[in-house]
Amino acid sequence: MGESTAIAWTDQTWNPWRGCTKISPGCENCYMFTAQERYGRDPSVVVRTKTWGEPARWNRAAQAEGRPRRVFTCSWSDWFHNDADAWRAEAWAIIRSTPWLQYQILTKRSGRIAGKLPADWGAGYPNVWLGVSVESDKFLWRMDDLRKIAAAVRFISYEPALGPIAHSLNLDRIDWVIQGGESGPGFRAQDLAWAHDVRALCAKAGVAYFFKQASAPRTEMGIDALGEIVREYPTPRGARLLA
C-alpha cells in the first residue's frame, strides 16, 4: 500500500481506513478480504490506519517533480462507507491541502456521495475524480447518482465485468470508463465482446477508455486481449491546482 501499486490506472494508493462490507456481486471475490485475512485481520471491521501523513509527503514530491500524481483512495475500503463517517471530514481536509495529488475515489455506495461531500465542494475539488463501480447492467443506476454530482472527472469502473452493459449504457456526463475482467482464484469469466462494445461506445461519445485486463488467475494478465493495449486517461474538467 502507498508508494507502489499493481493497479495499472493509478500511481499510488492511500487508505486512511481499511475494512469493508460486501454489498453487491462485484464484491464476492474482493482481493481486500483475502489480503486482510492473510494478515490476520478481520476485513469486515472498518478501522483507521496510520497512513494519514503520507499524502503531504507525496504532494511535496509531486510538486518538486512538477507532475501531479494519481492516488487511488480507499483501495482497501470504500470512501463513503458509513463506518468511516467520523474520519471523513479530516480526510477531505487532507485532500484539500494536497493539490498536486489527483485523488481517484471509487465507490459502490453512490447514494451516500451527495450527503458526504465537504461544505466547500462547490463545482468539485479540481484534484478529485469521483467514480462508481458498475459490474453489470443491474447497477447502472449508480451512474445516475454520480451524474448529479459536480466533479473534475466522473468515471465508472466496469470491473469485475460480470455481464454486458453496452445495450443500456448511457455515457452522458461520464469522462472515463475503466474495464477489467476479474482476477484471482475462482475468477468469473468476462466475454471480450462486452469490452469491444463498450470501447466502441466510448469512442463514439468521446469518453476515455482504459482496458485493464482480461479475466485471469492474476492481475495484469491479458492487457492486450483487445488486440492492442488500450489505456486512455481523461482530461480533468477545469484542469488546475487548488489555490
C-alpha positions as CSV (number, residue, x, y, z in Angstrom):
1,M,0.0,0.0,0.0
2,G,1.2,3.5,-0.7
3,E,4.5,4.0,-2.6
4,S,3.8,1.5,-5.4
5,T,0.7,-0.4,-6.6
6,A,-0.3,-3.2,-9.0
7,I,-3.3,-1.2,-10.0
8,A,-2.5,0.0,-13.5
9,W,-4.7,3.1,-13.7
10,T,-3.1,4.9,-10.7
11,D,0.3,5.8,-9.4
12,Q,-0.2,5.2,-5.7
13,T,-2.9,4.2,-3.2
14,W,-4.0,5.8,0.1
15,N,-6.1,4.0,2.6
16,P,-6.9,6.3,5.6
17,W,-9.1,3.4,6.8
18,R,-9.4,-0.2,5.8
19,G,-12.1,-2.8,6.0
20,C,-15.4,-3.0,4.3
21,T,-18.7,-4.9,3.9
22,K,-19.9,-6.7,0.8
23,I,-23.0,-5.2,-0.8
24,S,-23.2,-6.5,-4.4
25,P,-22.0,-9.4,-6.7
26,G,-18.8,-7.5,-7.6
27,C,-17.6,-7.8,-4.0
28,E,-17.8,-11.6,-4.0
29,N,-14.1,-12.2,-4.7
30,C,-12.7,-8.9,-3.5
31,Y,-8.9,-9.0,-3.0
32,M,-9.1,-6.9,0.1
33,F,-10.8,-9.6,2.1
34,T,-8.3,-12.2,1.1
35,A,-5.3,-9.9,1.8
36,Q,-6.6,-8.8,5.2
37,E,-7.3,-12.3,6.4
38,R,-3.8,-13.3,5.3
39,Y,-2.5,-10.6,7.7
40,G,-4.7,-12.0,10.5
41,R,-7.2,-9.1,10.4
42,D,-11.0,-9.1,10.3
43,P,-11.7,-7.4,6.9
44,S,-15.3,-6.7,7.8
45,V,-14.3,-4.2,10.5
46,V,-13.5,-0.7,9.3
47,V,-10.6,0.8,11.2
48,R,-8.5,3.9,10.9
49,T,-4.9,3.4,9.7
50,K,-1.6,5.1,10.3
51,T,-1.2,6.4,6.8
52,W,-2.5,9.9,7.3
53,G,0.9,11.6,6.9
54,E,1.7,10.1,3.5
55,P,-0.3,12.4,1.2
56,A,1.6,15.5,2.4
57,R,4.9,13.8,1.6
58,W,3.7,12.6,-1.8
59,N,2.4,16.1,-2.5
60,R,5.8,17.7,-1.8
61,A,7.5,15.1,-4.1
62,A,4.9,15.6,-6.9
63,Q,5.4,19.4,-6.7
64,A,9.2,19.0,-6.9
65,E,8.7,16.8,-10.0
66,G,6.2,19.3,-11.5
67,R,3.9,16.4,-12.2
68,P,0.6,15.6,-10.4
69,R,0.3,12.0,-9.2
70,R,-2.8,9.9,-9.3
71,V,-3.8,8.4,-6.0
72,F,-6.5,5.7,-5.8
73,T,-8.2,6.4,-2.5
74,C,-9.5,3.6,-0.3
75,S,-8.4,0.6,-2.3
76,W,-8.9,-1.4,0.9
77,S,-12.3,0.0,1.8
78,D,-15.0,2.4,0.5
79,W,-14.6,6.2,0.9
80,F,-18.3,6.5,1.6
81,H,-18.6,3.6,4.0
82,N,-20.8,4.6,6.9
83,D,-18.4,3.2,9.4
84,A,-15.8,5.9,8.3
85,D,-18.2,8.9,8.8
86,A,-16.3,10.1,11.9
87,W,-13.0,10.4,10.0
88,R,-14.1,11.6,6.5
89,A,-14.1,15.4,7.2
90,E,-10.4,15.2,8.3
91,A,-9.6,13.1,5.2
92,W,-11.3,15.7,3.0
93,A,-9.1,18.4,4.6
94,I,-6.0,16.4,3.7
95,I,-7.2,16.1,0.1
96,R,-7.9,19.9,0.0
97,S,-4.3,20.6,1.3
98,T,-2.5,18.4,-1.3
99,P,-3.3,19.8,-4.7
100,W,-0.6,18.0,-6.5
101,L,-2.3,14.7,-5.9
102,Q,-5.3,13.7,-8.1
103,Y,-7.5,11.5,-5.8
104,Q,-9.4,8.8,-7.6
105,I,-12.3,8.0,-5.3
106,L,-14.3,4.9,-6.4
107,T,-17.5,3.8,-4.5
108,K,-20.3,1.3,-4.7
109,R,-22.2,3.4,-2.2
110,S,-23.3,6.0,-4.7
111,G,-26.4,7.1,-2.8
112,R,-24.2,8.4,0.0
113,I,-22.0,10.7,-2.2
114,A,-24.1,13.8,-2.2
115,G,-24.6,13.9,1.6
116,K,-21.0,13.3,2.4
117,L,-19.2,15.9,0.4
118,P,-17.4,18.7,2.1
119,A,-19.2,22.1,2.6
120,D,-16.9,23.8,0.2
121,W,-17.2,21.2,-2.6
122,G,-18.9,23.7,-5.0
123,A,-18.2,22.7,-8.6
124,G,-16.0,19.9,-7.2
125,Y,-12.4,19.9,-5.9
126,P,-10.2,20.1,-9.1
127,N,-8.0,17.3,-7.7
128,V,-10.8,14.8,-7.0
129,W,-12.0,12.2,-9.6
130,L,-15.3,10.6,-8.5
131,G,-16.3,7.1,-9.7
132,V,-18.7,4.3,-9.2
133,S,-18.4,0.6,-9.7
134,V,-20.8,-0.9,-12.3
135,E,-20.2,-4.7,-12.6
136,S,-23.4,-5.4,-14.6
137,D,-26.4,-3.7,-16.0
138,K,-28.2,-4.2,-12.7
139,F,-26.0,-1.5,-11.2
140,L,-26.2,1.2,-13.9
141,W,-28.3,3.2,-11.5
142,R,-25.1,4.1,-9.6
143,M,-24.1,6.2,-12.7
144,D,-27.3,8.2,-12.3
145,D,-26.3,9.1,-8.7
146,L,-22.8,10.1,-10.0
147,R,-24.2,12.3,-12.8
148,K,-25.9,14.5,-10.2
149,I,-22.5,15.4,-8.6
150,A,-20.2,18.1,-9.9
151,A,-16.7,16.7,-10.3
152,A,-13.5,17.3,-12.2
153,V,-13.8,13.8,-13.6
154,R,-16.7,11.4,-13.3
155,F,-15.7,7.8,-14.1
156,I,-17.0,4.3,-13.9
157,S,-15.2,1.1,-13.1
158,Y,-16.7,-1.8,-15.1
159,E,-14.7,-4.3,-13.0
160,P,-15.1,-7.1,-12.5
161,A,-17.2,-7.1,-15.6
162,L,-19.8,-9.7,-14.8
163,G,-22.3,-9.1,-17.7
164,P,-22.9,-6.9,-20.8
165,I,-23.8,-3.3,-20.2
166,A,-23.4,-1.7,-23.6
167,H,-27.0,-2.2,-24.7
168,S,-28.2,0.2,-22.0
169,L,-25.1,2.2,-21.1
170,N,-25.6,6.0,-21.0
171,L,-22.3,7.9,-21.0
172,D,-23.8,11.3,-20.6
173,R,-21.6,13.4,-18.2
174,I,-19.1,10.5,-17.8
175,D,-15.5,11.2,-18.6
176,W,-13.7,7.8,-18.2
177,V,-14.5,4.1,-18.3
178,I,-12.2,1.5,-16.8
179,Q,-13.0,-2.1,-17.7
180,G,-11.4,-5.2,-16.5
181,G,-12.1,-8.9,-16.1
182,E,-12.0,-10.4,-12.6
183,S,-8.6,-11.7,-11.4
184,G,-7.6,-14.2,-8.8
185,P,-8.6,-17.7,-7.8
186,G,-12.1,-18.6,-8.9
187,F,-12.3,-15.6,-11.2
188,R,-15.6,-15.2,-13.2
189,A,-15.1,-15.0,-17.0
190,Q,-15.6,-11.8,-19.0
191,D,-16.8,-12.1,-22.6
192,L,-14.4,-9.9,-24.6
193,A,-17.4,-8.9,-26.8
194,W,-18.5,-6.8,-23.8
195,A,-15.3,-4.9,-23.9
196,H,-15.3,-4.3,-27.6
197,D,-18.9,-3.0,-27.4
198,V,-18.1,-0.6,-24.5
199,R,-14.9,0.6,-26.2
200,A,-16.9,1.4,-29.3
201,L,-19.5,3.4,-27.3
202,C,-16.7,5.3,-25.6
203,A,-15.1,6.2,-28.9
204,K,-18.4,7.4,-30.3
205,A,-19.1,9.5,-27.2
206,G,-15.5,10.9,-26.8
207,V,-15.0,9.2,-23.5
208,A,-11.6,7.9,-22.4
209,Y,-11.4,4.1,-22.2
210,F,-9.0,2.1,-20.2
211,F,-8.9,-1.7,-20.6
212,K,-7.2,-3.1,-17.5
213,Q,-7.1,-6.8,-18.2
214,A,-8.9,-10.0,-19.3
215,S,-10.3,-12.4,-16.8
216,A,-7.3,-14.3,-15.4
217,P,-5.8,-16.0,-12.3
218,R,-3.6,-13.0,-11.7
219,T,-3.8,-9.2,-12.2
220,E,-2.3,-7.6,-15.4
221,M,-2.9,-10.8,-17.5
222,G,-4.4,-10.2,-20.9
223,I,-3.9,-6.5,-21.0
224,D,-3.7,-6.8,-24.9
225,A,-6.7,-9.0,-25.2
226,L,-8.5,-6.5,-27.4
227,G,-5.6,-6.9,-30.0
228,E,-3.7,-3.9,-28.6
229,I,-3.2,-2.2,-25.2
230,V,-5.9,0.4,-24.8
231,R,-5.2,2.7,-21.8
232,E,-6.6,6.2,-22.2
233,Y,-7.0,8.8,-19.4
234,P,-9.4,11.7,-19.2
235,T,-8.6,15.4,-19.1
236,P,-10.0,16.8,-15.8
237,R,-12.6,19.4,-16.2
238,G,-11.2,22.8,-15.3
239,A,-7.7,21.3,-15.1
240,R,-5.9,23.4,-12.5
241,L,-4.5,23.1,-9.0
242,L,-6.4,24.1,-5.9
243,A,-5.4,27.6,-4.7
